[in-house]
């Protein structure tokens, strides 16, 4: 499975995640979001960039939803609810968000 972005073929896993997270850029994120039916806003980008930072700069950390809520609250000035994150990423913030962020699939159960 693959997608074409700016003339480059990007390989995906059978579940739609990037094979190599280094292939990611904002255009790839937009293409993945379109496949997922998500229209990216500034809040989406905040979550996506946060997830990428945690994974790349914090020992491949894939934060659970509770941690994302806490850290987005610091960034946004008021703590979002779980419902707020699901409005951004309806198929699970940490799973769908990780996919659009070009990161590996979350393997843990749950997410809160």
Protein Blocks (a to p, Z undefined) as FASTA:
>chain_A
ZZdeehiacdddfkopafblklpcfklmmmmmmmnopacdfklmmmmmmmmmmmmmnooi
acdfklmmmmmmmmnopacdfklmmmmmmnojklmmmmmnopacdfbghjZZ
